[in-house]
Structure formats: C-alpha cells, structure tokens
Amino acid sequence: MQTGTTLSWFRRLRVASFALITAIGAVGLLSASARVATGEGNDVELGPLSSVAVPMPIGGDIVDQAAAVRLGKALFWDIQLGGDGQTACATCHFHGGADNRPAINPGLDKLFGTADDVHGSMGLTVAQGTFKNIDPNPDNAADICTTGALNLFGVAPQVTTRNAPTTVNGVAFFRQMFWDGRGNDNFNGASPFGQTANNTAAQKASAAFSTAGIGNSALASQAVGPANKFPEVSCNGRTFGNLYDKLMARKALQHQFVHQQDSALGAMSAWPAKGLKCGTDGHACGYGELIAAAFGPSLAVKGQFSRVFGQAVQAYESTLIPDQTPLDRLLAGNSKAMTDLQKKGLSVFRGKGGCTKCHAGPELTDASVTFAGVFGLINEDGGDQGFHNIGVRPTIEDLGRAGTGGANVAPFSVSGSIMDHGAFKTPALRNVGLTAPYFHTGGKATLADVVDFYSRGGDFPNTEKARRIRPLGLSAADKAALVEFLANGLTDCRTAKDEAPFDHPSLTVPNGGPDLSATGGGTSCQ
C-alpha cells in the first residue's frame, strides 16, 4: 500500500508538474543519458486517479463548459456524422470505449491471411467512394457519394490499419493522442498536427486554423482527424464545410433515443421520441443552437466548425474519468476493495512484472501530460517519452511514432531518434478487461496472451526495441494473478454497466455489433 507520506509527495509533484509542462516546449527537462545515470523516469508511485487534476485547455473558445459537453456528446454519438449514415465516432468506441467487432486489414503486404494481418477497427459500411454532396432530404443520414474503383475490401465494410484505442481509460490525461501521437497537444483548430510541418496548405489556410493554438488539447486534435477521413467516417473528399452544411440541415440525434436520465443530455431528451428538444416550446434541437450555447454566436459559423468540433468532443471525452476501479478504492484507503488474488497481481505488476516502468503513476501511463512535465519529452532510450517499440511486430510493418501525416513532411517524433521507429504510445490500463483485442495490431486476443507476451520479452527482437522489454520469467501463478488484477482490479463498474458518466444515446452498430439501448444515470455501482 502507498503510504500517506508518499501520496502527499506525489500530489505536490503533480501540482508542480502543471507549471513545468508549459515551459518545457520541445525539449526534455533531463537528457536521456542523465535519466539513465540517475535512474529517474523509470518508475513513479501509483495513486488513485482522483488525485490528479484533469489537464485543462490553455486558451480556447468555450463560453459554457456544460453546454460544450452536451454538444460534444451529441456529435460523438450521432450517426449522421457518418458518410454512410451509420458510422458515428462512437461506432468505433462502443464496447468499453473500443471496437471488438471481428475485422481484418491485410497489413503491409496487402494479402489477407498472412502474418502481418491487423485486427483493425471497422470503418464505413460502404465501398470506397468520393463525396459528391449532402443529401437534400434532411431525414436521410447518408451522404451522396460516387463509387470508383473498388479497393481491397470491395463492397464489404472498410477496415482501418490499426486497432482503435479505447476512449474510457482516462484519455484526458494523455499528452498526445492516437497510437503514434500525431494528435498534437497544441490544437490548431483545423487538423491533428499542431504547428508541425505536416499541415497541408489547405489546413493552414482554414479560417479555423490558429498559429497560437490551444494547449493541453490533444483530444481536440484527435477528434478532427477521423471526422472527414476515409475509411473511418466519410467518403473521400468531404470537408468540415460540407459536414457543417449537413448537420445544420438536420436535427441533433434525430435517429437515436436519448435516456431521460442521461448525465449530459437527459434534460434535453425528447423521450419517448428520438432526439433532443430545446427551448420553452420543446422544439427539436438544431446543431446551430447547441453550438451557440457552448461557444457563442461568433463561432456558430461554417468557417469555424472544425475548431468547434474538436473542442466540443474534447469537453465530452474529458468527463469520461474511470476513477472508481477497485485499484483506485484500494489506493484511497479501502483495504477490502480488491480480492487477495488481485492484490497478488498488483504485487507482480509493481514488482517482478516491472509494469509500472511504463504504466506509471495514477494515470498508469508514461504518456501523460504530468509525466512529461516531470521527466521531460525524451525517454531513457533516447526516443519520445511515452512511446516504445515493444516487439509486437517487425518495425518495418508500421513506423508508428516515426511516421508522418497530412503533408507527409515531418515525423511525429520529437527526438528524431531511431528508437521511435515502430514505437507506440503506452496505453493507460483502466477498463483494459473490456477492450480486447490488444496492442495497435489487435494481435492479442486475451489478457493472458498479453501477459505471456511480456513474460517472454516480446515477439520480435527489433533493433529499436525498448530496453525495458526483456524476459521476466513469470510463473504460472504470477501470470494468473496479474491477469486477474488487470481484468477485474482495473475495471470501473460504471463503464461495464454503461452508467454515468459512461451512459449514452442509443446506437445501432453495424456489421457484427449490437444494438445499444439509450442509458442514463445509474446507481448499481455506488
């Protein structure tokens, strides 16, 4: 158990780190060699997630936070976002914040059934196409797209090249988003890429683009990436201007039910009818009035929609804090919060497993805002903090942190180190028992597979593999205890039962997914 002295020290460290993170810029506080010599950056004591303040945006345009959360939740769950009229943001994040539908991308060799196949996330339900126009009938949720030459998936549902990360493991605490971190912590209002050279000329010319940016806003940067991207949400070529026109002509969540006790939207629920109601007359809510309530009338305009979209989704996702797991209750002083087997697993996690070297601190990740604030932007291997090549697959198959995007100019890597080749972000682990399959490839089906992977020191001896990844020699009893801790000691009951703040509108998940009923409130986990 963590002592009161240690927890007090750690809280003071956390408070100080928020001031530090604003000053570190693109350089670490300590060089990689200095951290190796001193042992710093290798481990940070665990603590309850509630002991860490959610990083707040530095700057931004929100005038009413609660209204921004409502707008963001509506946008995240609305199937009208999809070019096929079925795919919302939530469609890839419906099961414990992740996507467990069986879906295979053929990987680098473009051949199905070979070793580099990826269990990706399912995107659009229609063949590859080009955006032509929004449907003039506001009752229709799909766009008008033209179908060109068929790609590898033909007319079948599209599949992305990586497994979608969960949205309910404490994403608000990450410094950067996506597996490769291209979701920059400085939101420029128009793209995921911050102020890097990956921005295209069109993105930089957007009225929503700002060279000043909004700090601590990786979630906003992430949100604007998939929204108009094929194969995730849209046919090729749709813009935020097109999406604005589409949503302004339609009522919010008009095809979905919202529970009367929804933690953000319940007061606006049109139950037993679908959608939301606004005003004293109870008229169906339009997105224009939701935007104006959150951002004021000056941002409720077409040219600012990407800026609005990113900040609103970030406001909503920042409420998804899984801080009531058995581990959190144990670390807060409830000695009976975990079973004896889970406690044994925690001992392995902290000890022989060496898991806290990367899954560090209350956030359970060295990719957090505060970890970078304390230990800098460069890790002990000389690569970027929070990103590691752990030998899941050969480096050549996916460059990860060393990749580029947008204008394809600059790697996402800050360090420029070879160690960022094939490196991916350290995920936080709360609710990990709900989010199979695992790793960026989705290549491990169970937590037992994941524990076996780490116990043998990874699957591939990549030149760039992090020094922390080495054989652990865990016994069968160690493995069983660790799996139990991960599967059940880290699960927030509210997430598992879709209770507030993890409640949601109804959603029909196509191609192997379930029909989700609207949920709201909930007291079974208290």
Secondary structure as the mmCIF struct_conf table of DSSP 4:
data_model
#
loop_
_struct_conf.conf_type_id
_struct_conf.id
_struct_conf.beg_label_comp_id
_struct_conf.beg_label_asym_id
_struct_conf.beg_label_seq_id
_struct_conf.end_label_comp_id
_struct_conf.end_label_asym_id
_struct_conf.end_label_seq_id
HELX_RH_AL_P HELX_RH_AL_P1 GLY A 4 ILE A 24
TURN_TY1_P TURN_TY1_P1 GLY A 25 ALA A 26
BEND BEND1 VAL A 27 VAL A 27
BEND BEND2 LEU A 29 LEU A 30
HELX_RH_AL_P HELX_RH_AL_P2 ALA A 32 THR A 38
TURN_TY1_P TURN_TY1_P2 GLY A 39 GLY A 41
BEND BEND3 ASN A 42 ASN A 42
HELX_RH_3T_P HELX_RH_3T_P1 LEU A 49 SER A 51
BEND BEND4 VAL A 52 VAL A 52
HELX_LH_PP_P HELX_LH_PP_P1 ALA A 53 PRO A 57
STRN STRN1 ILE A 58 ILE A 58
BEND BEND5 GLY A 59 GLY A 59
BEND BEND6 VAL A 63 VAL A 63
HELX_RH_AL_P HELX_RH_AL_P3 GLN A 65 TRP A 77
HELX_RH_3T_P HELX_RH_3T_P2 ILE A 79 LEU A 81
BEND BEND7 GLY A 82 GLY A 82
TURN_TY1_P TURN_TY1_P3 GLY A 83 ASP A 84
BEND BEND8 GLY A 85 GLN A 86
HELX_RH_3T_P HELX_RH_3T_P3 CYS A 89 CYS A 92
BEND BEND9 HIS A 93 HIS A 93
STRN STRN2 HIS A 95 HIS A 95
TURN_TY1_P TURN_TY1_P4 GLY A 96 GLY A 97
STRN STRN3 ALA A 98 ALA A 98
BEND BEND10 ARG A 101 ARG A 101
STRN STRN4 ASN A 105 ASN A 105
TURN_TY1_P TURN_TY1_P5 GLY A 107 LYS A 110
TURN_TY1_P TURN_TY1_P6 PHE A 112 GLY A 113
BEND BEND11 THR A 114 THR A 114
TURN_TY1_P TURN_TY1_P7 ALA A 115 ASP A 116
STRN STRN5 VAL A 118 VAL A 118
STRN STRN6 MET A 122 MET A 122
BEND BEND12 THR A 125 VAL A 126
BEND BEND13 GLN A 128 GLN A 128
STRN STRN7 GLY A 129 ASN A 133
BEND BEND14 PRO A 136 ASN A 137
TURN_TY1_P TURN_TY1_P8 PRO A 138 ASP A 139
BEND BEND15 ALA A 142 ALA A 142
STRN STRN8 ILE A 144 THR A 147
BEND BEND16 ALA A 149 ALA A 149
TURN_TY1_P TURN_TY1_P9 LEU A 152 VAL A 155
BEND BEND17 ALA A 156 ALA A 156
HELX_LH_PP_P HELX_LH_PP_P2 PRO A 157 GLN A 158
STRN STRN9 VAL A 159 VAL A 159
BEND BEND18 THR A 161 ARG A 162
HELX_LH_PP_P HELX_LH_PP_P3 ASN A 163 THR A 166
BEND BEND19 THR A 167 ASN A 169
HELX_RH_3T_P HELX_RH_3T_P4 VAL A 171 PHE A 173
STRN STRN10 PHE A 174 PHE A 174
BEND BEND20 ARG A 175 GLN A 176
STRN STRN11 MET A 177 MET A 177
BEND BEND21 PHE A 178 PHE A 178
TURN_TY1_P TURN_TY1_P10 TRP A 179 ASP A 180
STRN STRN12 GLY A 183 GLY A 183
BEND BEND22 ASP A 185 ASN A 186
STRN STRN13 PHE A 187 PHE A 187
BEND BEND23 GLY A 189 ALA A 190
TURN_TY1_P TURN_TY1_P11 PRO A 192 GLN A 195
BEND BEND24 THR A 196 THR A 196
TURN_TY1_P TURN_TY1_P12 ALA A 197 ASN A 198
HELX_RH_AL_P HELX_RH_AL_P4 ALA A 201 ALA A 205
BEND BEND25 SER A 206 SER A 206
TURN_TY1_P TURN_TY1_P13 ALA A 207 ALA A 208
BEND BEND26 THR A 211 ALA A 212
STRN STRN14 ILE A 214 GLY A 215
BEND BEND27 ASN A 216 ASN A 216
HELX_RH_AL_P HELX_RH_AL_P5 ALA A 218 ALA A 223
TURN_TY1_P TURN_TY1_P14 VAL A 224 GLY A 225
HELX_RH_3T_P HELX_RH_3T_P5 PRO A 226 ASN A 228
TURN_TY1_P TURN_TY1_P15 PHE A 230 VAL A 233
BEND BEND28 SER A 234 SER A 234
STRN STRN15 ASN A 236 ASN A 236
TURN_TY1_P TURN_TY1_P16 GLY A 237 GLY A 237
HELX_RH_AL_P HELX_RH_AL_P6 PHE A 240 MET A 248
TURN_TY1_P TURN_TY1_P17 ALA A 249 ALA A 249
BEND BEND29 ARG A 250 ARG A 250
STRN STRN16 LYS A 251 LYS A 251
TURN_TY1_P TURN_TY1_P18 ALA A 252 HIS A 255
BEND BEND30 GLN A 256 GLN A 256
TURN_TY1_P TURN_TY1_P19 GLN A 260 GLN A 261
TURN_TY1_P TURN_TY1_P20 SER A 263 LEU A 265
HELX_RH_3T_P HELX_RH_3T_P6 GLY A 266 MET A 268
STRN STRN17 SER A 269 SER A 269
TURN_TY1_P TURN_TY1_P21 TRP A 271 PRO A 272
BEND BEND31 ALA A 273 GLY A 275
STRN STRN18 LEU A 276 LEU A 276
STRN STRN19 LYS A 277 CYS A 278
TURN_TY1_P TURN_TY1_P22 GLY A 279 GLY A 282
STRN STRN20 HIS A 283 ALA A 284
HELX_LH_PP_P HELX_LH_PP_P4 CYS A 285 CYS A 285
STRN STRN21 GLY A 286 GLY A 286
HELX_RH_AL_P HELX_RH_AL_P7 TYR A 287 PHE A 295
HELX_RH_3T_P HELX_RH_3T_P7 PRO A 297 LEU A 299
BEND BEND32 ALA A 300 VAL A 301
HELX_RH_3T_P HELX_RH_3T_P8 LYS A 302 GLN A 304
HELX_RH_AL_P HELX_RH_AL_P8 PHE A 305 GLU A 317
TURN_TY1_P TURN_TY1_P23 SER A 318 THR A 319
BEND BEND33 THR A 325 THR A 325
HELX_RH_AL_P HELX_RH_AL_P9 PRO A 326 LEU A 331
TURN_TY1_P TURN_TY1_P24 ALA A 332 GLY A 333
TURN_TY1_P TURN_TY1_P25 SER A 335 LYS A 336
BEND BEND34 ALA A 337 MET A 338
HELX_RH_AL_P HELX_RH_AL_P10 ASP A 340 ARG A 350
TURN_TY1_P TURN_TY1_P26 GLY A 351 GLY A 353
HELX_RH_3T_P HELX_RH_3T_P9 CYS A 355 LYS A 357
TURN_TY1_P TURN_TY1_P27 CYS A 358 CYS A 358
BEND BEND35 HIS A 359 HIS A 359
TURN_TY1_P TURN_TY1_P28 GLY A 361 LEU A 364
TURN_TY1_P TURN_TY1_P29 ASP A 366 ALA A 367
STRN STRN22 SER A 368 SER A 368
HELX_RH_AL_P HELX_RH_AL_P11 VAL A 369 PHE A 375
BEND BEND36 LEU A 377 LEU A 377
STRN STRN23 ILE A 378 ILE A 378
TURN_TY1_P TURN_TY1_P30 GLU A 380 ASP A 381
BEND BEND37 GLY A 382 GLY A 383
STRN STRN24 ASP A 384 ASP A 384
TURN_TY1_P TURN_TY1_P31 GLN A 385 GLY A 386
STRN STRN25 PHE A 387 HIS A 388
BEND BEND38 GLY A 391 ARG A 393
HELX_RH_3T_P HELX_RH_3T_P10 THR A 395 GLU A 397
STRN STRN26 GLY A 400 GLY A 400
TURN_TY1_P TURN_TY1_P32 ARG A 401 ALA A 402
TURN_TY1_P TURN_TY1_P33 GLY A 406 ASN A 408
BEND BEND39 ALA A 410 ALA A 410
BEND BEND40 PHE A 412 PHE A 412
BEND BEND41 VAL A 414 SER A 415
HELX_RH_3T_P HELX_RH_3T_P11 ILE A 418 ASP A 420
TURN_TY1_P TURN_TY1_P34 HIS A 421 GLY A 422
STRN STRN27 ALA A 423 ALA A 423
STRN STRN28 PHE A 424 LYS A 425
TURN_TY1_P TURN_TY1_P35 ARG A 430 ASN A 431
HELX_RH_3T_P HELX_RH_3T_P12 VAL A 432 LEU A 434
BEND BEND42 THR A 435 THR A 435
BEND BEND43 PRO A 437 PRO A 437
STRN STRN29 TYR A 438 TYR A 438
BEND BEND44 PHE A 439 PHE A 439
TURN_TY1_P TURN_TY1_P36 HIS A 440 THR A 441
STRN STRN30 LYS A 444 LYS A 444
BEND BEND45 THR A 446 THR A 446
HELX_RH_AL_P HELX_RH_AL_P12 LEU A 447 SER A 455
TURN_TY1_P TURN_TY1_P37 ARG A 456 GLY A 457
BEND BEND46 ASP A 459 ASP A 459
TURN_TY1_P TURN_TY1_P38 THR A 463 GLU A 464
TURN_TY1_P TURN_TY1_P39 ARG A 467 ARG A 468
HELX_RH_AL_P HELX_RH_AL_P13 ALA A 476 GLU A 484
HELX_RH_PI_P HELX_RH_PI_P1 PHE A 485 GLY A 489
TURN_TY1_P TURN_TY1_P40 LEU A 490 LEU A 490
HELX_RH_AL_P HELX_RH_AL_P14 CYS A 493 ALA A 496
TURN_TY1_P TURN_TY1_P41 LYS A 497 ASP A 498
TURN_TY1_P TURN_TY1_P42 ALA A 500 PRO A 501
BEND BEND47 PHE A 502 PHE A 502
STRN STRN31 LEU A 507 THR A 508
TURN_TY1_P TURN_TY1_P43 PRO A 510 GLY A 512
HELX_LH_PP_P HELX_LH_PP_P5 GLY A 513 PRO A 514
STRN STRN32 ASP A 515 LEU A 516
HELX_LH_PP_P HELX_LH_PP_P6 SER A 517 ALA A 518
TURN_TY1_P TURN_TY1_P44 SER A 524 CYS A 525
#
